[in-house]
Amino acid sequence: MKLLLDLGNTRCKYALLDDSDQMEYGAKDYGPFGKLYTVKSLCDKDNVKKVIICSVLSEKMNAEIIEVLVNKDGHDVYSLSAEKNSFGIQLAYENPITMGADRLAALVAAKNKYSGNSCVVDCGTAITIDALDADGVHKGGVIFPGAKVMQNGLLNSTNIESGYDDVKFNIFANTTEEAIYTGCVSAVGGGIEFVVNKMIEEYEKFNQIIFTGGGAEQMRQLLNLQIEIDKTLVLDGLGIVAKNI
């Protein structure tokens, strides 16, 4: 059994890949005991022989996780990092190692699951938008903050005191909480739509625009784009990596 881990900023998404290539998906919040405990608890599942990690966590946290899994628990661990030519993807970055492994995994999945040109949009703590041609050539992409990061940035930079429990999107907001929430979500949606349309204008059309990440469904409802939701895109990319290492 192989365990695939997509370590995000706020939670861990995972999949178990058995010998017949069947995938069982799941997700866990890091919770009160923290990231290392959550990862270790998943790796301690029965019959896990190899662990494939894709992480956006800090170098220090990644090193601590690998130290515990490899040197203390004896797991066989592979940590995905981007290289110029990675699992069929030719990356646009001059220094590919600076590109997030989650973006690479999503591109690997897009190339293998879809045909033609793809625009891959990951709606997480950060928003990433990448263009990929039919041959697996990465044309480049952009990153900007997600709605929650924008909200926190605004609150930290002003004297506004506001909470976000049960706040709904309302373009005619009549509370500060709703106004900030709606404004930040609108800014993210507008940014995504602008970038995707600009890519189409300067490149060529996409055969599919693929949304993944926790905010994908919310964004689809706000945008005037033909969107395909693929919640398991990054883990599916890790599954392809697992079969080729």
ROZAKOL-507685 format. One record per residue: residue in three letters; x, y, z of N, C-alpha, C in turn. Coordinates in steps of 0.1 Angstrom, whole numbers, plus 5000, padded with zeros to 4 digits. Example, Ala and Ser with C-alpha at 12.3 -4.5 7.8 and 13.67 -1.06 7.14 Angstrom:
<pts>
ala513249435078512349555078513249675078 ser512849785071513749895071512950005079 
</pts>
This chain:
<pts>
met500849885000500050005000500950125000 lys500550224991501250354991500350464996 leu500950555004500150665010500650795003 leu499650864997499950984990499451104999 leu500351195001500051305011500151445003 asp499151515003499151654998499051745010 leu500151795015500251875027500052025025 gly498852075027498452215025498752295037 asn498352415037498652505048497652485060 thr496452435057495452425068495052285070 arg495252195060494852055062495651965053 cys495551835055496251735048495151655040 lys495351655027494551565018495451435015 tyr494851325015495551205013494851095005 ala495551005000494950894993495750764995 leu495150654996495750524997495750454984 leu496850414979496950354965497350204967 asp496450114964496749974966497449914954 asp497749784954498549724944497749704931 ser496449724931495649724919495449864913 asp496149964919496050104915494650164918 gln493950104928492750174933493050274943 met492350394942492650504952491550524961 glu491850534974490850574984491250714990 tyr490350804988490750944991490150985005 gly490851085011490451135024491051275027 ala490651335038491251465042491151475057 lys492151545063492151565078492651705080 asp491951775089492451905094493651875104 tyr494551965105495751935113495451925128 gly494451995132493951985145494852035156 pro494452015169495252075180496652015182 phe496851895177498151835179499151865168 gly498751935158499651995148499951905136 lys500751955127500951895114501651755115 leu502751755123503551635124502751515129 tyr501951545140501051435145500151385135 thr499451475127498551435117499151345107 val500351385102501051315091501451175097 lys501951175109502451045115501350955117 ser500151005121499050915123498550845110 leu498650925099498250865086499250765082 cys500550795084501650695080501650575088 asp501050575100501050455108499950365105 lys499150395094498050305090498650165086 asp497950065087498349925084498749915069 asn499749845066500249805053500749925044 val501050035050501650145043503150115041 lys503550095029504950065026505750185021 lys505150265014505850385008504950505009 val505550625012504850745014505450845003 ile504450904996504851004986504251134990 ile505151234992504651364998504751474988 cys503751554988503751684981503351794992 ser504251884994504051975006504352125002 val503452215008503752355007504152415020 leu504452325030504852365043506252425043 ser506652475054508052535055509052425053 glu510252465049511452375048511652305062 lys511552385073511852335086510852225089 met509552245087508452155090508652025081 asn508952045068509151935059510251845064 ala511351915068512551835073512251755085 glu511451815094511051755106510151625104 ile509251645094508351535091509151415085 ile510051445075510851345069511751275079 glu512351355088513251305098512451195107 val511251235111510451135119510051015111 leu509551035099509050925091510150825087 val511350885083512350805078513250745089 asn513850835097514850795106514350725119 lys513050765123512550715135511550605132 asp510750615122509750515119510050415108 gly511150455100511650355090510750355077 his509950455075509150455063510050485050 asp509650435039510250465026509450595021 val510150705021509550835018510150895005 tyr509250944996509651024984508951154985 ser509751264985509151394986509351464972 leu508151494966508151554953508751694953 ser509651724943510051854941510151874926 ala510052004922509952034907511352034901 glu511451974890512651984881512252024867 lys513252054859512952114846511952024838 asn512351894838511451794831511051694842 ser509751704846509251624857508051544853 phe508251414852507151324850506251364838 gly506951404827506351444814505951594813 ile506251664824506051814823507351894821 gln507351974811508452064809508152204815 leu508752234826508352354834508952474828 ala508152584829508652714824509652784833 tyr509652754845510552824855511952804851 glu512752914852514152904850514852824862 asn514252844874514752764885513552684890 pro513352564885512152494888511952454902 ile513052444910512952394924512152494932 thr512052624927511252724935509752714932 met509352634923507952614920507352514930 gly506152534935505552444945505252314939 ala505552214947505352074943503852044940 asp502952114947501552094945501152134931 arg501752244926501452284912501952184902 leu503152124905503652024896502751904896 ala502351854907501451744908500151764900 ala499651884902498351914895498651914879 leu499751964875500051964861500251824855 val500951734863501151594859499751534857 ala498851554867497551494866496751554854 ala496851684851496151744840496651684827 lys497951664825498451604813497951464811 asn497851384821497451244820495951224820 lys495151314826493751294827492951364816 tyr493551464810492851544800493651554787 ser492951594776493651604763493551754759 gly494551794751494551934747495252034757 asn494952154755495552264764494652274777 ser495352284788494652294801495052424808 cys494052484815494352594825494052524838 val494952524847494752464860494752574871 val493652574878493452674888493252604902 asp494152634911494052574925493652684934 cys492452664940491852764949492052724963 gly493152754969493452714982493752844990 thr494652835000495152945008495653054998 ala496453004988496853094977496153044965 ile495953134955495353094942496553084932 thr496652964926497652944915496852914902 ile497352974891496852954878497952924868 asp497852804862498952764853498352724840 ala499152754829498752704816499652594811 leu499052494805499752374801499252334787 asp500252314778499852274764499652124763 ala499152084752498851944750500051844751 asp501251904749502451814749503051814763 gly502451874773503051884786503951994788 val503952094780504852214781504152314790 his504652344801504152444810504452584805 lys503452664803503652804797503952904808 gly503752864820503952964832502552984839 gly502653074849501353094856501553214866 val500553234874500553334884500053284898 ile500353364908499953324922499453454928 phe498353444935497853564943497153504956 pro496953594966496353544978494953504977 gly494553404984493153364985492353464993 ala491053434994490153535001490453545016 lys490753435022490953445037492253515040 val493253495031494553575033494253725031 met493453755021493153895019492453955031 gln491453885037490653925048491653955060 asn492453855063493453875074494353985072 gly494854005059495754115056495054245059 leu493854265055493054385057492854415072 leu492454315079492254335094493554365101 asn494654305097495954325103496554465100 ser496054525089496554655084495654775088 thr494554745095493654845098493154835113 asn492254925117491654915130490354845130 ile489954785119488654715118488654595127 glu487654575135487454455143486354375137 ser486554255133485554185126485754035127 gly484753955127484753805127484053755115 tyr484253625112483753575100482853455101 asp482353425113481453315116480153335108 asp479853235100478553235093478253355084 val479353415079479153525070478953475056 lys477953535049477553495036477953595025 phe478153555013478453645002477153724999 asn477353854999476153944997476754074991 ile476454094978476954204971476354334976 phe475254324983474654444989474854435005 ala476054405009476354375023475954495032 asn475354465043474954565053475654545066 thr476754475067477554465079479054465074 thr479954515083481354515079481854375076 glu481354275084481854145081481454095067 glu480254115063479754075050480454155039 ala480654285042481354365032482754325029 ile483554295040484854245038484954115031 tyr484154015036484053885030483753885015 thr482653955012482153964998483254034990 gly483854144995484854214987486054124984 cys486554054994487653964992487353854982 val486253784984485853674975485653734961 ser485053854959484953914946486253944940 ala487253994948488554024943489253904937 val489153794945489653664940489053614927 gly487653624927486953574915487353664903 gly487353794905487753884894489153864890 gly490053834899491453804895491553684887 ile490853574891490953454884490453474869 glu489253534868488653554855489553644846 phe490153744852491053834844492253754839 val492853674848494053604844493753504833 val492653424835492353314826492053384812 asn491253484812490953554799492153614792 lys493053664800494253724795495153614789 met495253494796495953384790495453344777 ile494053334776493453294763493753394752 glu493753524756493953634746495453634741 glu496353604750497753604746498353474742 tyr497653364744498153234741497253174731 glu496353084735495253034726494252974736 lys493152924730492052874739492452754746 phe491852724758492052604765490952504762 asn491352384761490352274760489552254772 gln490152284784489452274797490152374807 ile489252424815489752504826489352424839 ile490452374846490252284857490452354870 phe489452344878489552404892489652294902 thr490552314911490752224922490952304935 gly491052234947491252304959489952334966 gly490052374979488952394988487952494983 gly488352594976487452704972486952694958 ala487152574952486852564937485352584935 glu484552514942483152514940482552654942 gln482952724952482452864955482852954943 met484052944938484553024927483752994914 arg483452874912482752834900481352904899 gln480752924910479452984911479453134908 leu480653194909480753334908481353384894 leu481853284887482653324875481853294862 asn482153374852481553354839482553274830 leu482853154834483853064827483252924827 gln483552844817483252704816484252634824 ile483952574835484852524845484552374848 glu485652294849485552164853486152144867 ile485352094877485852074890486551944891 asp487751934896488451814898489151814912 lys488351764922488851784936490051704939 thr490351594932491451504935492651524926 leu492751634919493751654909495151634914 val495451704925496851694931497151554935 leu496251484942496451344946496551254934 asp495851274924495951194912497251214905 gly497751334906499151354901500151284909 leu500051284922500951204931500751054928 gly499551004924499450864921500250834908 ile500250924899501050894887502550894890 val502950994899504350994903504650864910 ala503750814919504050694926504250574917 lys503650574906503850454896505050464888 asn505750584889506950604881508250634888 ile508250594901509450614909509850474914 
</pts>
